[in-house]
């Protein structure tokens, strides 16, 4: 969380991405988070909403790929990993930061 004057905000920083990678978050999940990196959210609820939206977009893309014509070579399937909301507490909390 970031902020001053009693206002907490949440941000996914490069440091947070590195921590999540080191914690074993699958690359597919990190890729879902990448567009959110650097954005600031007014509350934990806003952050969780953004994470849910990012996961839904990713799931829609996977579904579209699944429905795509079968003329491509098969690719190894990867597990989508755990729900990203579980990692919200790892986002940078910068309360009191300048």
C-alpha positions as CSV (number, residue, x, y, z in Angstrom):
1,X,0.0,0.0,0.0
2,X,1.1,3.5,-0.7
3,X,0.0,6.9,0.6
4,X,0.2,9.4,3.3
5,X,-2.2,11.3,5.5
6,X,-4.0,8.1,6.4
7,X,-4.9,7.2,2.9
8,X,-3.7,3.8,1.8
9,X,-3.4,2.8,-1.8
10,X,-2.1,-0.4,-3.4
11,X,0.4,-0.7,-6.2
12,X,1.8,-3.7,-8.1
13,X,5.5,-2.8,-8.4
14,X,8.4,-4.5,-10.1
15,X,9.6,-5.6,-6.6
16,X,6.2,-7.2,-6.0
17,X,6.4,-9.0,-9.3
18,X,9.8,-10.3,-8.4
19,X,8.6,-11.5,-4.9
20,X,5.7,-13.3,-6.5
21,X,8.0,-14.9,-9.1
22,X,10.3,-16.0,-6.3
23,X,7.3,-17.4,-4.4
24,X,6.5,-19.7,-7.3
25,X,3.6,-17.9,-9.0
26,X,3.3,-19.5,-12.4
27,X,4.5,-17.5,-15.4
28,X,1.0,-17.4,-16.8
29,X,-0.3,-15.7,-13.7
30,X,2.6,-13.2,-13.8
31,X,1.7,-12.4,-17.4
32,X,-1.9,-11.7,-16.2
33,X,-0.5,-9.2,-13.6
34,X,1.9,-7.5,-16.0
35,X,-0.6,-5.0,-17.4
36,X,-1.5,-4.0,-13.8
37,X,2.1,-3.3,-12.9
38,X,2.7,0.4,-11.9
39,X,-1.0,1.1,-11.5
40,X,-2.3,2.4,-8.1
41,X,-5.6,1.3,-6.6
42,X,-7.5,3.4,-4.0
43,X,-8.4,0.4,-1.9
44,X,-7.8,-3.3,-1.4
45,X,-11.2,-3.9,-2.9
46,X,-10.2,-1.9,-6.0
47,X,-7.1,-4.0,-6.3
48,X,-9.0,-7.3,-6.0
49,X,-11.5,-6.1,-8.6
50,X,-8.7,-5.3,-11.0
51,X,-7.1,-8.7,-10.3
52,X,-10.5,-10.4,-11.0
53,X,-10.9,-8.5,-14.2
54,X,-7.4,-9.4,-15.3
55,X,-8.1,-13.1,-14.6
56,X,-11.4,-13.0,-16.5
57,X,-9.7,-11.4,-19.5
58,X,-7.0,-14.1,-19.4
59,X,-9.6,-16.9,-19.1
60,X,-11.5,-15.4,-22.1
61,X,-8.3,-15.4,-24.1
62,X,-7.6,-19.0,-23.2
63,X,-11.2,-20.0,-24.2
64,X,-10.8,-18.2,-27.5
65,X,-7.6,-20.1,-28.2
66,X,-9.3,-23.3,-27.3
67,X,-12.0,-22.6,-29.9
68,X,-9.4,-21.7,-32.5
69,X,-9.0,-23.9,-35.6
70,X,-7.1,-27.1,-34.8
71,X,-4.5,-26.7,-37.6
72,X,-1.8,-25.5,-35.3
73,X,0.7,-27.8,-33.6
74,X,-0.5,-28.9,-30.1
75,X,1.0,-26.9,-27.2
76,X,1.7,-28.1,-23.7
77,X,-1.1,-27.0,-21.4
78,X,-0.1,-25.2,-18.2
79,X,-2.1,-24.8,-15.1
80,X,-3.4,-21.3,-14.7
81,X,-2.2,-21.2,-11.1
82,X,-3.9,-20.1,-8.0
83,X,-6.4,-17.2,-7.9
84,X,-4.4,-14.0,-8.0
85,X,-6.4,-12.4,-5.3
86,X,-4.5,-14.6,-2.9
87,X,-1.4,-12.5,-3.7
88,X,-3.0,-9.1,-3.0
89,X,-1.3,-8.9,0.4
90,X,2.0,-9.0,-1.4
91,X,1.4,-5.8,-3.3
92,X,3.4,-2.8,-2.2
93,X,2.0,-1.1,0.8
94,X,3.6,2.3,0.8
95,X,1.7,4.1,3.5
96,X,3.9,6.8,4.9
97,X,6.1,6.8,1.8
98,X,7.0,10.2,0.2
